[in-house]
């Protein structure tokens, strides 16, 4: 089975592209969603997070997102340590999940493949791109956040130009019909490549 990494900067529309692959029958693992689940339910992950950030990391409702965000986004060393707890747990969960899928290829949708130098963990990678202005507009509309907050997050990720050099395939996500066509084309390419893995 071929393992495909699907990535893209904030607001690029990688979740939209992931849904298009699902519609074509490809199993897609949403790393962001599963990371949140693991942070809430895995005893090992919870224990490690509390040890790193303190008891305030969890409250009666479960994961205390605002407390965690406040701590880690001001301290890149702390964020790295948190990722060092969560990313390996997600990777293991993904590989376990992949074993049960009955498909020629599976996709892991994840934000920071190239930033984390994790491209070697995949048989091939797909990068979703869109112009920076478009991405900012999308996130402001989607999350009701301000432009500067989105720009700050974009600045923490590699530029698309650098990522394009590293990715095997690239989908520019500006026009939904064109994106859908490109996804379909790529789906058949991946089906043709998958017997090699």
FENKAVEN-V37374 format. One record per residue. PHI is phi in whole degrees, 0 to 359 (999 if undefined). PSI is psi in whole degrees, 0 to 359 (NA if undefined). D_FIRST is the distance of its C-alpha to the first C-alpha in Angstrom with 2 decimals. Layout:
[[PHI	PSI	D_FIRST] [PHI	PSI	D_FIRST]]
//
This chain:
[[999	136	0.00] [272	137	3.78] [252	121	6.53] [247	134	9.70] [260	129	13.16] [246	122	15.86] [219	171	19.37] [171	152	22.99] [293	167	26.47] [304	132	28.44] [82	2	29.50] [285	335	27.12] [98	29	25.60] [294	329	21.98] [291	325	22.17] [296	315	23.53] [295	319	20.69] [302	317	18.15] [298	322	20.14] [296	321	19.94] [294	321	16.13] [299	317	16.51] [299	333	19.14] [272	1	16.80] [98	8	14.50] [274	130	11.84] [288	129	11.59] [238	131	13.42] [257	120	14.55] [269	99	18.12] [299	322	18.85] [297	312	22.55] [296	315	23.04] [291	327	21.18] [297	317	23.16] [298	319	26.34] [297	314	25.49] [296	322	24.81] [294	334	28.01] [269	333	29.86] [243	335	28.58] [280	121	27.33] [300	317	30.42] [299	315	29.19] [294	314	28.42] [301	313	31.73] [301	315	33.75] [294	322	32.48] [292	317	33.19] [296	320	36.68] [298	322	37.37] [283	314	36.48] [250	348	38.14] [100	170	40.60] [298	335	41.24] [295	349	41.47] [294	339	37.66] [230	145	37.73] [229	193	40.41] [299	333	41.19] [273	358	38.62] [111	228	35.83] [295	127	34.38] [267	84	37.23] [302	315	35.47] [295	323	38.68] [297	314	39.75] [295	313	36.45] [302	314	36.37] [304	318	40.00] [287	310	39.38] [278	331	36.22] [282	350	36.79] [262	352	40.10] [221	98	38.77] [297	330	35.79] [295	321	35.88] [291	320	35.58] [299	318	32.72] [298	318	30.87] [293	321	31.56] [297	315	30.41] [299	326	27.09] [295	339	26.91] [272	312	27.07] [282	315	24.87] [301	313	21.96] [297	325	20.88] [294	319	21.22] [293	317	19.06] [300	315	16.32] [297	316	16.45] [298	318	16.57] [298	313	13.54] [295	323	11.37] [297	315	13.09] [298	316	12.50] [300	325	8.70] [299	333	8.78] [265	0	10.83] [273	137	9.10] [254	78	8.84] [207	156	7.27] [295	331	5.32] [213	154	5.30] [235	156	7.44] [241	133	10.66] [254	114	12.96] [273	117	16.45] [209	144	18.69] [285	320	22.08] [241	47	22.56] [302	308	19.65] [282	325	22.10] [299	326	25.08] [265	10	23.40] [48	46	22.08] [256	9	18.57] [299	334	16.85] [288	350	15.68] [278	356	13.43] [239	150	11.13] [288	328	9.49] [201	161	11.93] [233	147	14.57] [239	129	16.63] [251	130	20.24] [259	129	22.48] [234	162	26.14] [198	154	29.59] [302	147	33.11] [304	317	34.34] [300	319	37.24] [296	317	35.01] [297	318	32.76] [298	312	35.90] [304	313	37.32] [301	315	34.20] [289	322	34.08] [300	315	37.87] [292	317	37.72] [290	314	34.72] [257	353	35.84] [63	31	39.58] [260	172	39.61] [267	159	41.79] [304	317	40.90] [298	321	41.56] [298	321	39.13] [291	317	36.34] [300	319	37.48] [299	318	37.41] [291	321	33.78] [297	320	32.87] [293	342	34.83] [275	354	32.71] [250	157	29.57] [296	151	28.99] [289	150	30.36] [304	323	28.11] [303	317	29.50] [292	320	28.18] [290	326	24.72] [301	323	24.55] [294	336	24.97] [264	335	21.94] [280	151	19.49] [279	323	17.43] [225	152	18.37] [226	135	21.33] [238	118	22.53] [274	121	26.22] [254	81	26.84] [245	314	30.51] [248	119	30.83] [301	321	28.65] [295	318	28.78] [293	322	27.74] [299	316	24.92] [299	318	23.69] [299	314	23.94] [296	320	22.01] [297	317	19.15] [298	316	19.10] [300	317	19.23] [291	323	16.36] [303	314	14.22] [291	326	14.90] [298	315	14.33] [293	322	10.77] [299	320	10.22] [291	325	11.98] [282	331	10.14] [302	327	6.49] [298	341	7.51] [285	349	8.62] [248	NA	5.67]]
//
